[in-house]
Amino acid sequence: MWEVVTDACGIESGGSSFAVARDIFITNEHVIGPDMTPTLISRNGDTLEGIVIGKDKELDVAVVRVSTPVDLWLEWADPNALREGEPVVSLGYPAPYYSFSVSPGTIISFLREGSSRIGVISDEASDYGSSGGPLISATGQVVGVVTQYVKEGGAQLNGESFTYSHLGSFIERSIQDGTATTENCDGYAYGTNIIGDYLWDLCSDGTYWACDNLFNLDLYVPVGGEYTEFGATCGDRVEIDIYCIEYFKTSFPTSYGEDPNLDILYDECSQDNGNSCDLLYFASSGFEDDDYFQFAATCGNTEEFDTVWCGWYVADLVNP
């Protein structure tokens, strides 16, 4: 178990990682961000310089090779051998202090894709910063990579950890064929993403629905770093984990005439500007009764609902 420290594109962050071979470590893609040469730190203060040889945003996994081999590493558990109620332990360096933490819990349920167990939901009391660390079985094997936390039936945050069945082929391909990745700040720093910049500027001016959409933008397009942080803090205004429209008691505009910024995009979309339609798509709430969203998702009522990107920019962004 090693802490991950990243510093690239003006973004400093951290998380957790673990060794699966003498020179191979696994963590989350969102922990690595744009830093292609992360530093790994052990509990006793030893440091290793890593090189990212593979990362996948959709899987949220990154493979890091180190030049100095380690003596201890972990083995993967067979997902089909796991059982609900089985004890597990997550290991990581949770925020804000990134001190080593051991959090016991149990397997609550499984995430499935067909007959494959691609993930595990568990109730250990981990927190952000533990992302990228291992969820360990009673026999000391890796049940999965701790990836995110979700609310299940209340305020309790439960962990989602993805198994080797889900991640294994990408990890092995990266180990076999992966090469050092060049650092790229696109999508991580202001000025590198048109959609992020648009929402950022509105958020900065106190349009709080834009802050919330900026925070959620990484669910749809490859952005993060400064964009996610700016949205999460409602434009550097708050330090708590809450949606901005709730905190500032505002709402999403949903009908033409309720927001001049969205009205401009709506008008441009109606004039066959596909990129404005796509920008309106991300700027609108996504609610079923949102007229802005419905208009954007049909490219100005010229296409079937949500079947194509209307312009070239987003299509190139998500399908490079």
Steps between C-alpha positions, in 0.01 A plus 500: 500500500647831391368854504479673162606865476435687176597847380434599140324776306489705819299229677627333818312195621539160660353157549595138547663222300619143542756270338392198293853410383857599584480810281127550435254705705125552456299811587204699363516710187341790686773480766772533234325778308743663256816396692679234297789472748335468843698452820422200719573516875505202737393502865861529615575789265667321210426662165474360150470690176241349272415520132141453385493232231124474468189679620132481414250766608193283449643215708660755735820300528865587444805276475831639629845351444781577747872476431589359843337161566316438827519184710131456579190509283140381503313229311152534352201315650269291284178708488286185466635367830379803699182498707264764637570563867864402461739721700721739305745776582582809297850645522574855398606854573169687546472876475560754639816386681590201281606289799499123454163355597355149542120483474323167567159419356300238313388433145143626459436410137653460156493709186440277201538515125325196366630210706825679589554658841660826396484675836435475873298731725629495858428689820846577635540856628745617235495848354633703210874458467468125548418491129746283312574281800411131532199339660648191666338165576550301820767298315695813406406512133378804306122490468501819295636850448323751725359745247212708632248545779123494465209558735300183547171547681606800706798715584745211541764502229565152367800410291496376143804294411551358152628147460758333280216372281431861405853641496726203430516507121592869493758460777669203333499674161661807657769289667569317177484782248473825697743784447565824685220750446576864422359752746206691355310772687201496261184472707676564831585870488278795416532598136531145366134395468227708333215347698685525830599861432142597420366352825798635698436857385133479596588341834753775567224758444274332758289278274485206737333245274806540276726415797306177555513408132872574496551269797313219323656560158763229549223241482460577130819651357869466591545788744610525863759683704432873522159463334369247751650687795353835389156345460523314831574823687227698319767720345734504801215611727439198727700220660218251559372210293159624386336592172524873441133555413410345836752707694409829336129410466478551125378264226562375148338702218288266289296713260589750229505849647622394847871546429652737241814290459305187415264701280797603284609137460141401426474761224834398349397134515178584316716655226679166438803573719574147614771597748258737674247216523762281665606777737134553592475125563771514769387835641138393548377295795428175317154480656224343292289816524791732413419671169863606453619143540235351272581753229875436529466122507310508171740748331225761485219248434678364191620162634375212710545564872856464628628289208778713351725791589380801310840659429858391456662612825350258751509209256877550457543547874336175609610295199856617428 
